Amino acid sequence: MPVELVQPGRVEVTGLRAVSKDGYPFDPSSNQWRLNKDVQLSLVLPHRIDPATELGFRSTLLRYAEEASGLHARNMENRFKRYLRDTGASQVAVADLCNWRAILPAHEQWQLGGLKGFLLAWHDYGFKGVSKDVVDVLQGWRIQGNEKGASVASGCPDSGPYTDLEMAALLDWANLAVTRRSISLDDYAYLLALVMTARRPVQLAALRGRDLIRDESNGTESFSLRVPRAKQRGLRFRGEFRTLAIIEDLYLVLQQSHRRSIGLASKAVGQAIHPELAGEIPIFANQERLAKVTSVRELERLLMGNAPDQLHATTSSLSSALQRCARASTARSERTGEFIRLSATRFRHTRGTKLRRDGFGAFVIAELLDHSDVQNVGIYTQNTAQEAVVINELVGAQLAPFAQACLGTLVTTERDAIRGDDPRSRVPNDRQNAVGTCGSYGFCASGYRACYTCSHFQPWLEGPHEEVLADLYAEKDRVRSAGCADVVVNANDQLILAVEHCVLLCRDARLRSQAVLTQE
């Protein structure tokens, strides 16, 4: 049966059509409302409730769907459903609200706080279902908000910001994984965008080709990214932007991902895409939907029409991309010895924490994290746990088994190495003593230090790796004594852990060899 939605000053309408804030038409009398590419509401309630209350709920939610973001409307739907499910209530009553507040754990009181605003708006709109008594009680309540920044403040190794060493390990793994095709280019592009921009998934999903900017004025070359803003009241899809400076590597990776989207669109419509329209094609596209486009006119309508987000990747698909990266990742945390857990939120927390450590104030952090004010950056500007581990001779040896930063393959002798018969493949240290063999046939000008974190490196079992380690620690002490900043002092920590790991591998291999000889 169609539901009649009655609003003050409006004629009663059955089966009327509504349009979400993001331009998606839907039938308010249906139990399924599609509000944008990411949000679909299900209005099937946990149990039967008073008809007037259900009508008031639907009418209020309709206003939210038309005027607020799809995510906000879904939050209100979920909280009202939870109120009904937890209390068994059939209407909005003071007694039931008091009972719900009593049974909610302290860390979940914010659920009631969110519903409070919805119920007050319900009453203000003039819909039936929320009485004056309920409003008076709600206005008298002070409800604790959602706790923010606990993982940042505690420096949690599972959910808090990444350390510099963890970020380095992640990037080393990702760069190698995309080369070996362990992850796709699109998944790599999304991971790199999270790392280097610290933007929300919904913002990266909204990127289009024309947001990539290359500037060659003034005799220099620079790269930037116009990032659509999110979580702004009254803002439509791609309604406002902030420009962010990026490095060339990210620019080229995103450009390549965008070209793949253009290629898919061109194949779908059966012709080349005009450059101006190509600039409107998403960088992270909904490839399944894009493949179903049959003409350029349809492509233009989907990109420039009333619901322009339809060809953009959903946030759930981007979440799946990050999960695929997590499953493929071999990067380990030096703090736990476990594989590093990936989440978009952790990259944002890492950027805010690093900015705070580098001495930037609240307004700069808010700007660089795309906040409109400073009320949510206090978790970074307040005193928080020390995230970085101070690497020294004692600590480094203990962390090496966890970090597993040496990516090469240990060989017993030079003869056992790939290119072992080529004297040019030998890798000498600063003292001109060979420490291993390079297994790559390509050109490399990085120097022996980069070898310890390279998968092509083949360290020799009896190589003088302790010499390298001693030189690195001595250099770190000199830099610290010179009064350099921590970021300079700790610049080689990833390398130090890689050499420590190599020394450990050699030691274990010698012990195993001695054990075999003893048994014989």
Contacts in CASP RR format, 6 or more apart in sequence:
PFRMAT RR
TARGET T0000
AUTHOR 0000-0000-0000
METHOD contacts of the structure
MODEL  1
MPVELVQPGRVEVTGLRAVSKDGYPFDPSSNQWRLNKDVQLSLVLPHRID
PATELGFRSTLLRYAEEASGLHARNMENRFKRYLRDTGASQVAVADLCNW
RAILPAHEQWQLGGLKGFLLAWHDYGFKGVSKDVVDVLQGWRIQGNEKGA
SVASGCPDSGPYTDLEMAALLDWANLAVTRRSISLDDYAYLLALVMTARR
PVQLAALRGRDLIRDESNGTESFSLRVPRAKQRGLRFRGEFRTLAIIEDL
YLVLQQSHRRSIGLASKAVGQAIHPELAGEIPIFANQERLAKVTSVRELE
RLLMGNAPDQLHATTSSLSSALQRCARASTARSERTGEFIRLSATRFRHT
RGTKLRRDGFGAFVIAELLDHSDVQNVGIYTQNTAQEAVVINELVGAQLA
PFAQACLGTLVTTERDAIRGDDPRSRVPNDRQNAVGTCGSYGFCASGYRA
CYTCSHFQPWLEGPHEEVLADLYAEKDRVRSAGCADVVVNANDQLILAVE
HCVLLCRDARLRSQAVLTQE
2 14 0 8 1.000
2 15 0 8 1.000
2 29 0 8 1.000
3 14 0 8 1.000
3 15 0 8 1.000
3 28 0 8 1.000
3 29 0 8 1.000
3 55 0 8 1.000
3 58 0 8 1.000
4 12 0 8 1.000
4 13 0 8 1.000
4 14 0 8 1.000
4 55 0 8 1.000
5 13 0 8 1.000
5 16 0 8 1.000
5 28 0 8 1.000
5 29 0 8 1.000
5 55 0 8 1.000
5 58 0 8 1.000
5 59 0 8 1.000
5 62 0 8 1.000
6 12 0 8 1.000
6 55 0 8 1.000
6 59 0 8 1.000
6 127 0 8 1.000
7 59 0 8 1.000
7 63 0 8 1.000
7 125 0 8 1.000
7 127 0 8 1.000
8 125 0 8 1.000
8 126 0 8 1.000
14 29 0 8 1.000
15 27 0 8 1.000
15 28 0 8 1.000
15 29 0 8 1.000
16 27 0 8 1.000
16 28 0 8 1.000
16 29 0 8 1.000
17 25 0 8 1.000
17 26 0 8 1.000
17 27 0 8 1.000
17 28 0 8 1.000
18 25 0 8 1.000
18 26 0 8 1.000
18 27 0 8 1.000
18 28 0 8 1.000
18 62 0 8 1.000
18 65 0 8 1.000
18 66 0 8 1.000
19 25 0 8 1.000
19 26 0 8 1.000
19 66 0 8 1.000
19 306 0 8 1.000
20 26 0 8 1.000
20 33 0 8 1.000
20 34 0 8 1.000
20 35 0 8 1.000
20 36 0 8 1.000
20 65 0 8 1.000
20 66 0 8 1.000
20 70 0 8 1.000
21 35 0 8 1.000
21 65 0 8 1.000
21 66 0 8 1.000
21 67 0 8 1.000
21 68 0 8 1.000
21 69 0 8 1.000
21 70 0 8 1.000
21 234 0 8 1.000
21 236 0 8 1.000
22 35 0 8 1.000
22 36 0 8 1.000
22 69 0 8 1.000
22 70 0 8 1.000
22 236 0 8 1.000
22 237 0 8 1.000
22 307 0 8 1.000
22 309 0 8 1.000
23 36 0 8 1.000
23 306 0 8 1.000
23 307 0 8 1.000
24 34 0 8 1.000
24 35 0 8 1.000
24 36 0 8 1.000
24 307 0 8 1.000
26 32 0 8 1.000
26 33 0 8 1.000
26 34 0 8 1.000
26 35 0 8 1.000
26 65 0 8 1.000
27 33 0 8 1.000
28 58 0 8 1.000
28 62 0 8 1.000
30 43 0 8 1.000
31 42 0 8 1.000
31 43 0 8 1.000
31 44 0 8 1.000
32 40 0 8 1.000
32 41 0 8 1.000
32 42 0 8 1.000
32 43 0 8 1.000
33 40 0 8 1.000
33 41 0 8 1.000
33 43 0 8 1.000
33 65 0 8 1.000
34 40 0 8 1.000
35 41 0 8 1.000
35 65 0 8 1.000
35 70 0 8 1.000
35 73 0 8 1.000
35 74 0 8 1.000
36 70 0 8 1.000
36 237 0 8 1.000
36 307 0 8 1.000
36 309 0 8 1.000
37 286 0 8 1.000
37 309 0 8 1.000
37 310 0 8 1.000
37 312 0 8 1.000
37 314 0 8 1.000
38 70 0 8 1.000
38 71 0 8 1.000
38 202 0 8 1.000
38 314 0 8 1.000
38 315 0 8 1.000
38 316 0 8 1.000
39 70 0 8 1.000
39 71 0 8 1.000
39 73 0 8 1.000
39 74 0 8 1.000
41 61 0 8 1.000
41 65 0 8 1.000
41 73 0 8 1.000
41 74 0 8 1.000
41 77 0 8 1.000
42 77 0 8 1.000
43 58 0 8 1.000
43 61 0 8 1.000
43 77 0 8 1.000
45 54 0 8 1.000
45 81 0 8 1.000
45 84 0 8 1.000
46 81 0 8 1.000
46 84 0 8 1.000
46 85 0 8 1.000
46 88 0 8 1.000
47 84 0 8 1.000
47 88 0 8 1.000
47 90 0 8 1.000
48 90 0 8 1.000
49 84 0 8 1.000
49 89 0 8 1.000
49 90 0 8 1.000
49 91 0 8 1.000
50 90 0 8 1.000
50 91 0 8 1.000
50 129 0 8 1.000
52 91 0 8 1.000
52 128 0 8 1.000
52 129 0 8 1.000
53 90 0 8 1.000
53 91 0 8 1.000
53 92 0 8 1.000
53 128 0 8 1.000
53 129 0 8 1.000
55 127 0 8 1.000
55 128 0 8 1.000
56 122 0 8 1.000
56 127 0 8 1.000
56 128 0 8 1.000
56 129 0 8 1.000
57 80 0 8 1.000
57 122 0 8 1.000
59 125 0 8 1.000
59 127 0 8 1.000
60 118 0 8 1.000
60 121 0 8 1.000
60 122 0 8 1.000
60 125 0 8 1.000
60 127 0 8 1.000
61 73 0 8 1.000
61 76 0 8 1.000
61 77 0 8 1.000
63 121 0 8 1.000
63 125 0 8 1.000
64 72 0 8 1.000
64 73 0 8 1.000
64 76 0 8 1.000
64 118 0 8 1.000
64 121 0 8 1.000
65 73 0 8 1.000
67 234 0 8 1.000
68 234 0 8 1.000
69 231 0 8 1.000
75 114 0 8 1.000
76 114 0 8 1.000
76 115 0 8 1.000
76 118 0 8 1.000
79 111 0 8 1.000
79 112 0 8 1.000
79 114 0 8 1.000
79 115 0 8 1.000
79 118 0 8 1.000
80 115 0 8 1.000
80 118 0 8 1.000
82 111 0 8 1.000
83 89 0 8 1.000
83 96 0 8 1.000
83 97 0 8 1.000
83 100 0 8 1.000
83 112 0 8 1.000
83 115 0 8 1.000
86 100 0 8 1.000
86 103 0 8 1.000
86 104 0 8 1.000
87 96 0 8 1.000
87 99 0 8 1.000
87 100 0 8 1.000
88 96 0 8 1.000
89 96 0 8 1.000
91 129 0 8 1.000
92 119 0 8 1.000
92 122 0 8 1.000
92 129 0 8 1.000
92 130 0 8 1.000
92 131 0 8 1.000
92 134 0 8 1.000
93 134 0 8 1.000
94 133 0 8 1.000
94 134 0 8 1.000
94 137 0 8 1.000
97 112 0 8 1.000
97 134 0 8 1.000
97 137 0 8 1.000
97 138 0 8 1.000
98 137 0 8 1.000
100 112 0 8 1.000
101 109 0 8 1.000
101 112 0 8 1.000
101 141 0 8 1.000
101 143 0 8 1.000
104 111 0 8 1.000
104 112 0 8 1.000
106 144 0 8 1.000
107 147 0 8 1.000
109 143 0 8 1.000
109 144 0 8 1.000
109 145 0 8 1.000
110 143 0 8 1.000
110 144 0 8 1.000
110 145 0 8 1.000
110 146 0 8 1.000
112 143 0 8 1.000
113 143 0 8 1.000
113 145 0 8 1.000
116 138 0 8 1.000
116 141 0 8 1.000
116 143 0 8 1.000
117 138 0 8 1.000
119 130 0 8 1.000
119 134 0 8 1.000
119 135 0 8 1.000
119 138 0 8 1.000
120 130 0 8 1.000
120 135 0 8 1.000
120 138 0 8 1.000
120 139 0 8 1.000
122 129 0 8 1.000
122 130 0 8 1.000
123 130 0 8 1.000
123 131 0 8 1.000
123 132 0 8 1.000
123 134 0 8 1.000
123 135 0 8 1.000
148 376 0 8 1.000
148 379 0 8 1.000
149 349 0 8 1.000
149 379 0 8 1.000
150 156 0 8 1.000
151 159 0 8 1.000
151 160 0 8 1.000
151 161 0 8 1.000
151 349 0 8 1.000
152 160 0 8 1.000
152 161 0 8 1.000
152 349 0 8 1.000
152 353 0 8 1.000
152 379 0 8 1.000
152 380 0 8 1.000
152 384 0 8 1.000
153 379 0 8 1.000
153 382 0 8 1.000
153 384 0 8 1.000
153 385 0 8 1.000
154 160 0 8 1.000
154 385 0 8 1.000
155 161 0 8 1.000
155 384 0 8 1.000
155 385 0 8 1.000
155 387 0 8 1.000
157 333 0 8 1.000
157 335 0 8 1.000
157 336 0 8 1.000
158 336 0 8 1.000
158 341 0 8 1.000
159 341 0 8 1.000
159 343 0 8 1.000
159 345 0 8 1.000
159 346 0 8 1.000
160 346 0 8 1.000
160 349 0 8 1.000
161 346 0 8 1.000
161 349 0 8 1.000
161 350 0 8 1.000
161 352 0 8 1.000
161 353 0 8 1.000
161 354 0 8 1.000
161 387 0 8 1.000
162 170 0 8 1.000
162 340 0 8 1.000
162 346 0 8 1.000
162 347 0 8 1.000
162 350 0 8 1.000
163 333 0 8 1.000
163 334 0 8 1.000
163 335 0 8 1.000
163 387 0 8 1.000
163 388 0 8 1.000
163 389 0 8 1.000
164 388 0 8 1.000
164 490 0 8 1.000
164 493 0 8 1.000
164 494 0 8 1.000
165 334 0 8 1.000
165 389 0 8 1.000
165 403 0 8 1.000
165 493 0 8 1.000
165 494 0 8 1.000
165 497 0 8 1.000
166 331 0 8 1.000
166 333 0 8 1.000
166 334 0 8 1.000
166 335 0 8 1.000
166 340 0 8 1.000
167 195 0 8 1.000
167 350 0 8 1.000
168 494 0 8 1.000
169 331 0 8 1.000
169 332 0 8 1.000
169 333 0 8 1.000
169 334 0 8 1.000
169 340 0 8 1.000
169 403 0 8 1.000
169 405 0 8 1.000
169 494 0 8 1.000
170 195 0 8 1.000
170 329 0 8 1.000
170 331 0 8 1.000
170 340 0 8 1.000
170 342 0 8 1.000
171 195 0 8 1.000
172 331 0 8 1.000
172 407 0 8 1.000
172 453 0 8 1.000
172 494 0 8 1.000
173 329 0 8 1.000
173 330 0 8 1.000
173 331 0 8 1.000
174 183 0 8 1.000
174 188 0 8 1.000
174 191 0 8 1.000
174 192 0 8 1.000
174 325 0 8 1.000
174 329 0 8 1.000
176 182 0 8 1.000
176 407 0 8 1.000
176 455 0 8 1.000
177 183 0 8 1.000
177 188 0 8 1.000
177 325 0 8 1.000
177 328 0 8 1.000
177 329 0 8 1.000
178 184 0 8 1.000
178 185 0 8 1.000
178 188 0 8 1.000
182 328 0 8 1.000
183 191 0 8 1.000
183 324 0 8 1.000
183 325 0 8 1.000
183 328 0 8 1.000
184 324 0 8 1.000
185 253 0 8 1.000
185 256 0 8 1.000
185 257 0 8 1.000
185 260 0 8 1.000
186 257 0 8 1.000
186 260 0 8 1.000
186 284 0 8 1.000
186 321 0 8 1.000
187 321 0 8 1.000
187 322 0 8 1.000
187 324 0 8 1.000
187 325 0 8 1.000
188 253 0 8 1.000
188 325 0 8 1.000
189 253 0 8 1.000
189 254 0 8 1.000
189 256 0 8 1.000
189 257 0 8 1.000
189 283 0 8 1.000
189 284 0 8 1.000
190 204 0 8 1.000
190 284 0 8 1.000
190 318 0 8 1.000
190 321 0 8 1.000
190 322 0 8 1.000
191 321 0 8 1.000
191 322 0 8 1.000
191 325 0 8 1.000
191 342 0 8 1.000
192 249 0 8 1.000
192 250 0 8 1.000
192 253 0 8 1.000
193 199 0 8 1.000
193 204 0 8 1.000
193 250 0 8 1.000
193 254 0 8 1.000
194 201 0 8 1.000
194 204 0 8 1.000
194 322 0 8 1.000
194 344 0 8 1.000
194 347 0 8 1.000
195 347 0 8 1.000
196 246 0 8 1.000
196 247 0 8 1.000
196 250 0 8 1.000
197 204 0 8 1.000
197 225 0 8 1.000
197 227 0 8 1.000
197 244 0 8 1.000
197 246 0 8 1.000
197 250 0 8 1.000
198 347 0 8 1.000
198 348 0 8 1.000
198 350 0 8 1.000
198 351 0 8 1.000
198 352 0 8 1.000
198 368 0 8 1.000
198 369 0 8 1.000
199 227 0 8 1.000
199 244 0 8 1.000
199 348 0 8 1.000
199 370 0 8 1.000
200 230 0 8 1.000
200 231 0 8 1.000
200 344 0 8 1.000
200 348 0 8 1.000
200 370 0 8 1.000
201 315 0 8 1.000
201 318 0 8 1.000
201 319 0 8 1.000
201 344 0 8 1.000
202 230 0 8 1.000
202 315 0 8 1.000
203 227 0 8 1.000
203 228 0 8 1.000
203 229 0 8 1.000
203 230 0 8 1.000
203 370 0 8 1.000
204 227 0 8 1.000
204 284 0 8 1.000
204 318 0 8 1.000
205 282 0 8 1.000
205 284 0 8 1.000
205 312 0 8 1.000
205 313 0 8 1.000
205 314 0 8 1.000
205 315 0 8 1.000
205 318 0 8 1.000
206 228 0 8 1.000
206 230 0 8 1.000
206 237 0 8 1.000
206 238 0 8 1.000
206 282 0 8 1.000
206 309 0 8 1.000
206 312 0 8 1.000
207 225 0 8 1.000
207 227 0 8 1.000
207 228 0 8 1.000
207 254 0 8 1.000
207 282 0 8 1.000
207 283 0 8 1.000
207 284 0 8 1.000
208 238 0 8 1.000
208 258 0 8 1.000
208 279 0 8 1.000
208 280 0 8 1.000
208 281 0 8 1.000
208 282 0 8 1.000
208 283 0 8 1.000
209 258 0 8 1.000
209 278 0 8 1.000
209 279 0 8 1.000
209 280 0 8 1.000
209 281 0 8 1.000
209 282 0 8 1.000
209 283 0 8 1.000
210 226 0 8 1.000
210 279 0 8 1.000
210 280 0 8 1.000
211 225 0 8 1.000
211 226 0 8 1.000
211 227 0 8 1.000
211 228 0 8 1.000
211 241 0 8 1.000
211 283 0 8 1.000
212 223 0 8 1.000
212 225 0 8 1.000
212 251 0 8 1.000
212 254 0 8 1.000
212 255 0 8 1.000
212 258 0 8 1.000
212 283 0 8 1.000
213 223 0 8 1.000
213 224 0 8 1.000
213 225 0 8 1.000
213 226 0 8 1.000
213 243 0 8 1.000
214 221 0 8 1.000
214 222 0 8 1.000
214 223 0 8 1.000
214 251 0 8 1.000
215 221 0 8 1.000
215 222 0 8 1.000
215 223 0 8 1.000
215 224 0 8 1.000
221 248 0 8 1.000
222 245 0 8 1.000
223 245 0 8 1.000
223 246 0 8 1.000
223 247 0 8 1.000
223 248 0 8 1.000
223 250 0 8 1.000
223 251 0 8 1.000
224 243 0 8 1.000
224 244 0 8 1.000
224 245 0 8 1.000
224 246 0 8 1.000
225 243 0 8 1.000
225 244 0 8 1.000
225 246 0 8 1.000
225 250 0 8 1.000
225 251 0 8 1.000
225 254 0 8 1.000
226 241 0 8 1.000
226 242 0 8 1.000
226 243 0 8 1.000
226 244 0 8 1.000
227 241 0 8 1.000
227 242 0 8 1.000
227 243 0 8 1.000
227 244 0 8 1.000
227 370 0 8 1.000
228 237 0 8 1.000
228 238 0 8 1.000
228 239 0 8 1.000
228 240 0 8 1.000
228 241 0 8 1.000
229 235 0 8 1.000
229 239 0 8 1.000
229 240 0 8 1.000
229 241 0 8 1.000
229 242 0 8 1.000
229 370 0 8 1.000
230 370 0 8 1.000
232 240 0 8 1.000
232 372 0 8 1.000
237 308 0 8 1.000
237 309 0 8 1.000
238 308 0 8 1.000
242 370 0 8 1.000
254 283 0 8 1.000
257 283 0 8 1.000
257 284 0 8 1.000
258 279 0 8 1.000
258 281 0 8 1.000
258 282 0 8 1.000
258 283 0 8 1.000
261 281 0 8 1.000
261 282 0 8 1.000
261 283 0 8 1.000
261 284 0 8 1.000
261 285 0 8 1.000
261 287 0 8 1.000
261 290 0 8 1.000
262 273 0 8 1.000
262 278 0 8 1.000
262 281 0 8 1.000
263 273 0 8 1.000
264 285 0 8 1.000
264 287 0 8 1.000
264 290 0 8 1.000
264 291 0 8 1.000
265 273 0 8 1.000
265 278 0 8 1.000
265 281 0 8 1.000
265 285 0 8 1.000
265 290 0 8 1.000
265 293 0 8 1.000
265 299 0 8 1.000
266 272 0 8 1.000
266 273 0 8 1.000
267 291 0 8 1.000
268 290 0 8 1.000
268 291 0 8 1.000
268 292 0 8 1.000
268 293 0 8 1.000
268 294 0 8 1.000
268 299 0 8 1.000
269 293 0 8 1.000
269 294 0 8 1.000
269 295 0 8 1.000
269 296 0 8 1.000
269 298 0 8 1.000
269 299 0 8 1.000
271 296 0 8 1.000
273 281 0 8 1.000
273 296 0 8 1.000
273 299 0 8 1.000
274 296 0 8 1.000
277 296 0 8 1.000
277 299 0 8 1.000
277 300 0 8 1.000
277 303 0 8 1.000
280 303 0 8 1.000
280 304 0 8 1.000
281 303 0 8 1.000
281 311 0 8 1.000
282 311 0 8 1.000
282 312 0 8 1.000
282 313 0 8 1.000
284 312 0 8 1.000
284 313 0 8 1.000
284 318 0 8 1.000
285 311 0 8 1.000
285 312 0 8 1.000
285 313 0 8 1.000
286 310 0 8 1.000
286 311 0 8 1.000
286 312 0 8 1.000
286 313 0 8 1.000
286 314 0 8 1.000
286 317 0 8 1.000
289 310 0 8 1.000
289 311 0 8 1.000
290 311 0 8 1.000
293 299 0 8 1.000
293 302 0 8 1.000
293 311 0 8 1.000
299 311 0 8 1.000
302 308 0 8 1.000
302 310 0 8 1.000
302 311 0 8 1.000
303 311 0 8 1.000
319 344 0 8 1.000
322 342 0 8 1.000
322 343 0 8 1.000
322 344 0 8 1.000
323 342 0 8 1.000
325 342 0 8 1.000
326 339 0 8 1.000
326 341 0 8 1.000
326 342 0 8 1.000
329 339 0 8 1.000
329 340 0 8 1.000
329 342 0 8 1.000
330 339 0 8 1.000
331 339 0 8 1.000
331 340 0 8 1.000
332 338 0 8 1.000
332 339 0 8 1.000
332 340 0 8 1.000
332 402 0 8 1.000
332 403 0 8 1.000
332 404 0 8 1.000
333 339 0 8 1.000
333 340 0 8 1.000
333 402 0 8 1.000
333 403 0 8 1.000
334 389 0 8 1.000
334 399 0 8 1.000
334 402 0 8 1.000
334 403 0 8 1.000
334 497 0 8 1.000
335 389 0 8 1.000
335 402 0 8 1.000
336 402 0 8 1.000
337 401 0 8 1.000
337 402 0 8 1.000
337 403 0 8 1.000
337 404 0 8 1.000
348 369 0 8 1.000
351 368 0 8 1.000
351 369 0 8 1.000
352 365 0 8 1.000
352 368 0 8 1.000
352 369 0 8 1.000
352 377 0 8 1.000
352 380 0 8 1.000
353 380 0 8 1.000
353 384 0 8 1.000
353 387 0 8 1.000
355 361 0 8 1.000
355 364 0 8 1.000
355 365 0 8 1.000
355 368 0 8 1.000
355 380 0 8 1.000
356 365 0 8 1.000
356 380 0 8 1.000
356 381 0 8 1.000
356 384 0 8 1.000
357 387 0 8 1.000
357 388 0 8 1.000
358 487 0 8 1.000
360 368 0 8 1.000
361 381 0 8 1.000
362 374 0 8 1.000
362 377 0 8 1.000
362 378 0 8 1.000
362 380 0 8 1.000
362 381 0 8 1.000
363 374 0 8 1.000
365 371 0 8 1.000
365 374 0 8 1.000
365 377 0 8 1.000
365 380 0 8 1.000
365 381 0 8 1.000
366 372 0 8 1.000
366 373 0 8 1.000
366 374 0 8 1.000
366 376 0 8 1.000
366 377 0 8 1.000
369 377 0 8 1.000
371 377 0 8 1.000
388 486 0 8 1.000
388 490 0 8 1.000
389 395 0 8 1.000
389 399 0 8 1.000
391 399 0 8 1.000
391 476 0 8 1.000
391 490 0 8 1.000
391 493 0 8 1.000
391 496 0 8 1.000
391 497 0 8 1.000
392 473 0 8 1.000
393 473 0 8 1.000
396 496 0 8 1.000
396 497 0 8 1.000
396 500 0 8 1.000
397 500 0 8 1.000
397 504 0 8 1.000
399 497 0 8 1.000
399 500 0 8 1.000
400 497 0 8 1.000
400 500 0 8 1.000
400 501 0 8 1.000
400 503 0 8 1.000
400 504 0 8 1.000
401 501 0 8 1.000
401 504 0 8 1.000
403 494 0 8 1.000
403 497 0 8 1.000
403 498 0 8 1.000
403 501 0 8 1.000
404 501 0 8 1.000
405 452 0 8 1.000
405 453 0 8 1.000
405 494 0 8 1.000
405 495 0 8 1.000
405 497 0 8 1.000
405 498 0 8 1.000
405 501 0 8 1.000
406 452 0 8 1.000
406 453 0 8 1.000
406 457 0 8 1.000
406 459 0 8 1.000
406 498 0 8 1.000
406 499 0 8 1.000
406 501 0 8 1.000
406 502 0 8 1.000
406 505 0 8 1.000
407 453 0 8 1.000
407 454 0 8 1.000
407 455 0 8 1.000
407 457 0 8 1.000
407 498 0 8 1.000
408 452 0 8 1.000
408 454 0 8 1.000
408 455 0 8 1.000
408 456 0 8 1.000
408 457 0 8 1.000
408 458 0 8 1.000
408 459 0 8 1.000
409 457 0 8 1.000
409 458 0 8 1.000
410 458 0 8 1.000
410 459 0 8 1.000
410 461 0 8 1.000
410 502 0 8 1.000
410 505 0 8 1.000
410 506 0 8 1.000
410 509 0 8 1.000
411 417 0 8 1.000
411 436 0 8 1.000
411 437 0 8 1.000
411 458 0 8 1.000
411 459 0 8 1.000
411 460 0 8 1.000
411 461 0 8 1.000
412 460 0 8 1.000
412 461 0 8 1.000
412 509 0 8 1.000
413 460 0 8 1.000
413 461 0 8 1.000
413 462 0 8 1.000
414 420 0 8 1.000
414 426 0 8 1.000
414 434 0 8 1.000
414 436 0 8 1.000
414 437 0 8 1.000
414 460 0 8 1.000
415 421 0 8 1.000
417 425 0 8 1.000
417 436 0 8 1.000
417 437 0 8 1.000
417 439 0 8 1.000
417 458 0 8 1.000
417 460 0 8 1.000
418 437 0 8 1.000
418 439 0 8 1.000
418 458 0 8 1.000
419 425 0 8 1.000
419 437 0 8 1.000
419 438 0 8 1.000
419 439 0 8 1.000
419 441 0 8 1.000
420 437 0 8 1.000
425 437 0 8 1.000
425 438 0 8 1.000
425 439 0 8 1.000
426 434 0 8 1.000
426 436 0 8 1.000
426 437 0 8 1.000
426 438 0 8 1.000
427 434 0 8 1.000
427 435 0 8 1.000
427 436 0 8 1.000
427 437 0 8 1.000
427 438 0 8 1.000
427 448 0 8 1.000
427 451 0 8 1.000
427 457 0 8 1.000
428 434 0 8 1.000
428 435 0 8 1.000
428 448 0 8 1.000
429 435 0 8 1.000
429 448 0 8 1.000
429 464 0 8 1.000
429 467 0 8 1.000
429 468 0 8 1.000
429 471 0 8 1.000
430 448 0 8 1.000
430 468 0 8 1.000
430 471 0 8 1.000
431 464 0 8 1.000
431 467 0 8 1.000
433 463 0 8 1.000
433 464 0 8 1.000
433 467 0 8 1.000
434 460 0 8 1.000
434 463 0 8 1.000
435 448 0 8 1.000
435 451 0 8 1.000
435 459 0 8 1.000
435 460 0 8 1.000
435 463 0 8 1.000
435 464 0 8 1.000
435 465 0 8 1.000
435 468 0 8 1.000
436 451 0 8 1.000
436 457 0 8 1.000
436 458 0 8 1.000
436 459 0 8 1.000
436 460 0 8 1.000
436 463 0 8 1.000
437 457 0 8 1.000
437 458 0 8 1.000
437 460 0 8 1.000
438 444 0 8 1.000
438 451 0 8 1.000
438 456 0 8 1.000
438 457 0 8 1.000
438 458 0 8 1.000
439 456 0 8 1.000
439 457 0 8 1.000
439 458 0 8 1.000
440 454 0 8 1.000
440 456 0 8 1.000
444 450 0 8 1.000
446 454 0 8 1.000
448 468 0 8 1.000
449 468 0 8 1.000
449 492 0 8 1.000
449 495 0 8 1.000
451 457 0 8 1.000
452 459 0 8 1.000
452 468 0 8 1.000
452 495 0 8 1.000
452 498 0 8 1.000
452 499 0 8 1.000
452 502 0 8 1.000
453 494 0 8 1.000
453 495 0 8 1.000
453 498 0 8 1.000
459 465 0 8 1.000
459 502 0 8 1.000
459 505 0 8 1.000
459 506 0 8 1.000
461 506 0 8 1.000
461 509 0 8 1.000
461 510 0 8 1.000
462 506 0 8 1.000
463 506 0 8 1.000
465 499 0 8 1.000
465 502 0 8 1.000
465 503 0 8 1.000
465 506 0 8 1.000
466 503 0 8 1.000
468 499 0 8 1.000
469 496 0 8 1.000
469 499 0 8 1.000
469 500 0 8 1.000
469 503 0 8 1.000
472 492 0 8 1.000
472 495 0 8 1.000
472 496 0 8 1.000
472 499 0 8 1.000
473 496 0 8 1.000
475 492 0 8 1.000
476 489 0 8 1.000
476 490 0 8 1.000
476 492 0 8 1.000
476 496 0 8 1.000
479 488 0 8 1.000
479 489 0 8 1.000
480 489 0 8 1.000
END
